[in-house]
Amino acid sequence: MQKFSGTGVAVVTPFGQDQNPDYLALRGVIRHLIGGKVEYLVALGTTGESVTLSAQETHQVLETFFDEAGGKIPIVVGAGGHDTAKIIRSIKEIEKHFQPAGILSVSPYYNKPTQEGIYAHFHAVASNTDLPIILYNVPGRTASNMEAATTLRLAHDHNNITAIKEASGNIEQGMNVIAGKPADFQVLSGDDTLGVSQVAVGYEGVISVAANAFPQLFSEMIRAAINGNFDEAKKYQYRLLKVMQLHFSEGNPAGVKASMELLGLCNRRVRLPLVQASDDLVAAIKKELPLLK
């Protein structure tokens, strides 16, 4: 299996009553994920509400990850945004203090760059680090789609651009990348509900939200699919399907944090401008939990 195959988890950031990060709860979540036998962790991704964290909080979250999980499981660090120079500085700061397995970097949002702009952005990022880079295409959040041709151009031009998290929901676009990619470039799913289907056409794993709450079930599902045991994978898929859909019904990570609260892992607090899951959503998720034990 290649470096980012299987299940990676976009890990949540728990918050306390004072709305500060709850580092003790974060340690518990990390232990839960390691115990659930996921393949790697992603710190400071979208699900971790990284854009709401201060520089000091960001550093302390990373210290918590590497103190709790360093040497036990690979840790990928999110470093993306809409200011290329700032991202390059952030990655250099990460390299100074930590040794991540890679960087997950979202395609620039808000600016709505052209395909040439997206290429130039990631060309600059990749040229300023030797760390493996996982591109992240999520047009539902960024308001611009990184087309297959742009992904392939970057994959062929930079040895350290090693994977893409494809969260466009467009399986055909991912297939076009798979058809033209370098042999060691990995296409990963960013859509929990599509993970098994996407593995069937050549994706090599998922960077998951649902696995925060259900790491063992989710990772076993993806391993079964990767190993070609789709009858087993489908059984997991349909046990998890409803709760995975509920996780996104009021936005991410509000939904998965509701599951985690019900499981005693952390509370459901999120930071503004997000709001926590409603009582109705919590009740709906609670109804699904007997299927997931």
TAFEN-V985689 format. One record per pair of residues at least 24 apart in sequence whose C-alpha atoms are under 8 Angstrom apart, sorted by sequence separation. I is the first residue (numbers start at 0). GAP is how many residues later the second one is. D is the distance in whole Angstrom. If there is no record, write none. Layout:
i->I gap->GAP d->D
i->I gap->GAP d->D
This chain:
i->75 gap->24 d->5
i->76 gap->24 d->8
i->78 gap->24 d->6
i->79 gap->24 d->7
i->80 gap->24 d->8
i->160 gap->24 d->8
i->161 gap->24 d->6
i->162 gap->24 d->6
i->163 gap->24 d->6
i->164 gap->24 d->6
i->165 gap->24 d->5
i->166 gap->24 d->6
i->177 gap->24 d->7
i->257 gap->24 d->6
i->261 gap->24 d->7
i->74 gap->25 d->5
i->75 gap->25 d->5
i->76 gap->25 d->6
i->77 gap->25 d->6
i->78 gap->25 d->6
i->79 gap->25 d->4
i->80 gap->25 d->7
i->81 gap->25 d->8
i->82 gap->25 d->8
i->147 gap->25 d->6
i->151 gap->25 d->6
i->155 gap->25 d->7
i->162 gap->25 d->7
i->164 gap->25 d->6
i->165 gap->25 d->8
i->168 gap->25 d->8
i->177 gap->25 d->8
i->195 gap->25 d->8
i->199 gap->25 d->7
i->73 gap->26 d->7
i->74 gap->26 d->5
i->75 gap->26 d->5
i->76 gap->26 d->5
i->77 gap->26 d->5
i->78 gap->26 d->5
i->79 gap->26 d->5
i->80 gap->26 d->7
i->81 gap->26 d->5
i->134 gap->26 d->7
i->146 gap->26 d->7
i->147 gap->26 d->7
i->150 gap->26 d->7
i->154 gap->26 d->7
i->155 gap->26 d->6
i->174 gap->26 d->7
i->195 gap->26 d->7
i->198 gap->26 d->6
i->199 gap->26 d->8
i->254 gap->26 d->8
i->258 gap->26 d->7
i->73 gap->27 d->6
i->74 gap->27 d->7
i->75 gap->27 d->6
i->76 gap->27 d->6
i->77 gap->27 d->6
i->78 gap->27 d->7
i->79 gap->27 d->7
i->80 gap->27 d->5
i->81 gap->27 d->5
i->132 gap->27 d->6
i->133 gap->27 d->6
i->136 gap->27 d->7
i->154 gap->27 d->7
i->170 gap->27 d->7
i->174 gap->27 d->7
i->194 gap->27 d->7
i->198 gap->27 d->6
i->249 gap->27 d->7
i->257 gap->27 d->8
i->258 gap->27 d->8
i->75 gap->28 d->7
i->79 gap->28 d->7
i->80 gap->28 d->6
i->81 gap->28 d->7
i->102 gap->28 d->7
i->104 gap->28 d->7
i->106 gap->28 d->7
i->117 gap->28 d->7
i->131 gap->28 d->5
i->132 gap->28 d->5
i->133 gap->28 d->6
i->134 gap->28 d->6
i->135 gap->28 d->6
i->136 gap->28 d->6
i->137 gap->28 d->7
i->138 gap->28 d->8
i->139 gap->28 d->7
i->147 gap->28 d->6
i->148 gap->28 d->8
i->151 gap->28 d->7
i->199 gap->28 d->8
i->8 gap->29 d->7
i->81 gap->29 d->7
i->101 gap->29 d->6
i->102 gap->29 d->6
i->103 gap->29 d->6
i->104 gap->29 d->6
i->105 gap->29 d->6
i->106 gap->29 d->6
i->130 gap->29 d->6
i->131 gap->29 d->6
i->132 gap->29 d->6
i->133 gap->29 d->5
i->134 gap->29 d->4
i->135 gap->29 d->5
i->136 gap->29 d->5
i->137 gap->29 d->5
i->138 gap->29 d->6
i->147 gap->29 d->5
i->151 gap->29 d->6
i->173 gap->29 d->8
i->195 gap->29 d->6
i->7 gap->30 d->6
i->10 gap->30 d->7
i->100 gap->30 d->7
i->101 gap->30 d->5
i->102 gap->30 d->5
i->103 gap->30 d->5
i->104 gap->30 d->5
i->105 gap->30 d->4
i->106 gap->30 d->6
i->111 gap->30 d->7
i->129 gap->30 d->6
i->131 gap->30 d->6
i->132 gap->30 d->7
i->133 gap->30 d->5
i->134 gap->30 d->6
i->135 gap->30 d->6
i->136 gap->30 d->6
i->137 gap->30 d->5
i->154 gap->30 d->7
i->6 gap->31 d->5
i->7 gap->31 d->6
i->8 gap->31 d->7
i->9 gap->31 d->7
i->10 gap->31 d->6
i->99 gap->31 d->8
i->100 gap->31 d->7
i->101 gap->31 d->6
i->102 gap->31 d->6
i->103 gap->31 d->6
i->104 gap->31 d->6
i->105 gap->31 d->6
i->106 gap->31 d->7
i->111 gap->31 d->6
i->112 gap->31 d->7
i->114 gap->31 d->7
i->118 gap->31 d->6
i->122 gap->31 d->7
i->133 gap->31 d->7
i->135 gap->31 d->7
i->136 gap->31 d->6
i->249 gap->31 d->8
i->5 gap->32 d->8
i->6 gap->32 d->5
i->7 gap->32 d->5
i->8 gap->32 d->5
i->9 gap->32 d->5
i->10 gap->32 d->6
i->40 gap->32 d->7
i->42 gap->32 d->7
i->44 gap->32 d->7
i->65 gap->32 d->8
i->101 gap->32 d->7
i->103 gap->32 d->7
i->105 gap->32 d->7
i->108 gap->32 d->7
i->109 gap->32 d->6
i->111 gap->32 d->6
i->114 gap->32 d->7
i->117 gap->32 d->8
i->121 gap->32 d->7
i->125 gap->32 d->7
i->5 gap->33 d->6
i->6 gap->33 d->7
i->7 gap->33 d->5
i->8 gap->33 d->6
i->9 gap->33 d->6
i->10 gap->33 d->7
i->39 gap->33 d->6
i->40 gap->33 d->6
i->41 gap->33 d->6
i->42 gap->33 d->6
i->43 gap->33 d->6
i->44 gap->33 d->5
i->108 gap->33 d->4
i->109 gap->33 d->7
i->4 gap->34 d->7
i->7 gap->34 d->7
i->9 gap->34 d->8
i->10 gap->34 d->7
i->12 gap->34 d->8
i->38 gap->34 d->7
i->39 gap->34 d->5
i->40 gap->34 d->5
i->41 gap->34 d->5
i->42 gap->34 d->5
i->43 gap->34 d->5
i->44 gap->34 d->8
i->107 gap->34 d->7
i->108 gap->34 d->7
i->115 gap->34 d->8
i->118 gap->34 d->8
i->125 gap->34 d->7
i->195 gap->34 d->8
i->209 gap->34 d->6
i->3 gap->35 d->8
i->9 gap->35 d->6
i->11 gap->35 d->5
i->12 gap->35 d->5
i->29 gap->35 d->7
i->38 gap->35 d->7
i->39 gap->35 d->6
i->40 gap->35 d->6
i->41 gap->35 d->6
i->42 gap->35 d->6
i->43 gap->35 d->7
i->106 gap->35 d->7
i->108 gap->35 d->7
i->114 gap->35 d->6
i->118 gap->35 d->7
i->122 gap->35 d->8
i->125 gap->35 d->7
i->245 gap->35 d->7
i->3 gap->36 d->8
i->9 gap->36 d->7
i->10 gap->36 d->6
i->11 gap->36 d->4
i->12 gap->36 d->7
i->20 gap->36 d->7
i->39 gap->36 d->7
i->41 gap->36 d->7
i->9 gap->37 d->6
i->10 gap->37 d->6
i->11 gap->37 d->7
i->26 gap->37 d->7
i->30 gap->37 d->8
i->83 gap->37 d->6
i->87 gap->37 d->6
i->91 gap->37 d->7
i->195 gap->37 d->7
i->209 gap->37 d->7
i->9 gap->38 d->7
i->22 gap->38 d->7
i->25 gap->38 d->8
i->26 gap->38 d->7
i->29 gap->38 d->7
i->30 gap->38 d->8
i->86 gap->38 d->7
i->90 gap->38 d->8
i->195 gap->38 d->7
i->245 gap->38 d->8
i->29 gap->39 d->7
i->33 gap->39 d->7
i->106 gap->39 d->7
i->245 gap->39 d->7
i->83 gap->40 d->8
i->87 gap->40 d->7
i->22 gap->41 d->7
i->26 gap->41 d->6
i->83 gap->41 d->7
i->164 gap->41 d->8
i->195 gap->41 d->7
i->164 gap->42 d->7
i->242 gap->42 d->6
i->212 gap->43 d->7
i->192 gap->44 d->8
i->208 gap->44 d->8
i->211 gap->44 d->7
i->212 gap->44 d->8
i->242 gap->45 d->6
i->209 gap->46 d->6
i->212 gap->46 d->6
i->241 gap->46 d->7
i->208 gap->47 d->7
i->212 gap->47 d->5
i->192 gap->48 d->6
i->211 gap->48 d->8
i->212 gap->50 d->8
i->192 gap->51 d->6
i->191 gap->52 d->7
i->192 gap->52 d->7
i->238 gap->52 d->6
i->239 gap->52 d->7
i->238 gap->53 d->7
i->44 gap->59 d->8
i->41 gap->62 d->8
i->216 gap->75 d->8
i->213 gap->78 d->8
i->3 gap->159 d->8
i->46 gap->162 d->7
i->37 gap->177 d->6
i->32 gap->178 d->8
i->35 gap->178 d->8
i->36 gap->178 d->7
i->37 gap->178 d->7
i->32 gap->179 d->7
i->35 gap->179 d->5
i->36 gap->179 d->6
i->35 gap->180 d->4
i->38 gap->180 d->8
i->4 gap->181 d->8
i->34 gap->181 d->8
i->37 gap->181 d->6
i->1 gap->182 d->8
i->3 gap->182 d->7
i->32 gap->182 d->6
i->36 gap->182 d->7
i->4 gap->183 d->8
i->28 gap->183 d->8
i->31 gap->183 d->8
i->35 gap->183 d->8
i->1 gap->184 d->8
i->7 gap->197 d->8
i->9 gap->197 d->6
i->5 gap->198 d->6
i->6 gap->198 d->6
i->7 gap->198 d->6
i->8 gap->198 d->5
i->9 gap->198 d->6
i->10 gap->198 d->7
i->4 gap->199 d->5
i->5 gap->199 d->4
i->6 gap->199 d->5
i->7 gap->199 d->4
i->8 gap->199 d->5
i->9 gap->199 d->6
i->3 gap->200 d->8
i->4 gap->200 d->5
i->5 gap->200 d->6
i->6 gap->200 d->6
i->7 gap->200 d->6
i->8 gap->200 d->6
i->11 gap->200 d->7
i->3 gap->201 d->7
i->4 gap->201 d->8
i->6 gap->201 d->7
i->10 gap->201 d->6
i->8 gap->202 d->6
i->9 gap->202 d->7
i->8 gap->203 d->6
i->48 gap->204 d->8
i->46 gap->205 d->6
i->47 gap->205 d->8
i->46 gap->206 d->5
i->6 gap->211 d->8
i->6 gap->212 d->5
i->5 gap->213 d->7
i->6 gap->215 d->7
i->5 gap->216 d->6
i->5 gap->217 d->6
i->51 gap->219 d->7
i->5 gap->220 d->8
i->48 gap->222 d->8
i->28 gap->236 d->6
i->27 gap->237 d->7
i->28 gap->237 d->8
i->24 gap->240 d->7
i->25 gap->240 d->8
i->11 gap->241 d->7
i->24 gap->241 d->6
i->11 gap->245 d->8
i->18 gap->250 d->8
i->15 gap->251 d->8
i->18 gap->251 d->8
i->13 gap->252 d->6
i->14 gap->252 d->7
i->18 gap->252 d->7
i->13 gap->253 d->7
i->15 gap->253 d->8
i->13 gap->254 d->8
i->14 gap->254 d->6
i->13 gap->255 d->7
i->14 gap->255 d->7
i->13 gap->256 d->8
